[in-house]
C-alpha cells in the first residue's frame, strides 16, 4: 500500500489460510480493508482474520 515492497506505507497481512476467499480477478481492483493497525517489525500492519474484513470497492 502506497509503494512497492519493501517501501510500502503499511501492510495488509493474511497469514496462513485463515481467510478463504476467491482471489481470482482481484488483481488491480480497489479493496476496502477494516481492522486495527498494529506494529509488526516497526511497521504498521492490519492482520486480516475474517473474510468480512475485506470488501471489493465497486464504483
C-alpha positions as CSV (number, residue, x, y, z in Angstrom):
1,X,0.0,0.0,0.0
2,X,1.4,3.3,-1.0
3,X,4.6,1.9,-2.7
4,X,6.1,-1.4,-3.8
5,X,7.5,-3.8,-1.2
6,X,9.6,-3.2,0.9
7,X,8.9,0.6,0.8
8,X,5.1,0.4,1.5
9,X,3.5,2.7,4.0
10,X,1.6,-0.2,5.7
11,X,0.8,-3.8,5.1
12,X,-2.4,-5.8,5.0
13,X,-1.4,-9.3,6.1
14,X,-3.4,-12.5,5.5
15,X,-1.3,-15.1,7.3
16,X,-1.6,-18.8,6.6
17,X,-5.1,-19.9,5.4
18,X,-7.2,-18.0,8.0
19,X,-9.2,-16.3,5.3
20,X,-10.6,-18.5,2.5
21,X,-11.6,-16.2,-0.4
22,X,-11.8,-16.5,-4.1
23,X,-8.8,-14.2,-5.1
24,X,-9.3,-14.7,-8.9
25,X,-9.9,-11.4,-10.6
26,X,-9.0,-9.2,-7.6
27,X,-5.6,-8.1,-9.0
28,X,-5.7,-4.4,-9.7
29,X,-9.1,-3.9,-8.0
30,X,-9.7,-1.5,-5.1
31,X,-10.4,-3.1,-1.8
32,X,-11.7,-1.8,1.5
33,X,-9.9,-3.4,4.4
34,X,-11.1,-2.9,8.0
35,X,-9.1,-3.7,11.1
36,X,-6.8,-2.3,13.7
37,X,-3.3,-1.2,12.9
38,X,-0.5,-2.8,15.0
39,X,3.2,-2.5,14.6
40,X,5.0,-5.6,13.1
41,X,8.7,-5.2,12.7
42,X,8.4,-1.5,13.4
43,X,5.9,-1.0,10.5
44,X,2.1,-0.6,10.6
45,X,0.1,-3.6,9.6
46,X,-3.5,-4.8,9.6
47,X,-3.8,-8.6,10.1
48,X,-7.0,-9.9,8.3
49,X,-8.5,-12.8,10.3
50,X,-12.1,-12.8,8.9
51,X,-13.4,-12.6,5.3
52,X,-15.8,-9.8,6.2
53,X,-12.8,-7.5,6.8
54,X,-12.2,-7.4,3.0
55,X,-14.7,-5.8,0.7
56,X,-14.4,-5.1,-3.0
57,X,-14.9,-1.4,-3.7
58,X,-17.4,-1.0,-6.6
59,X,-17.5,2.3,-8.4
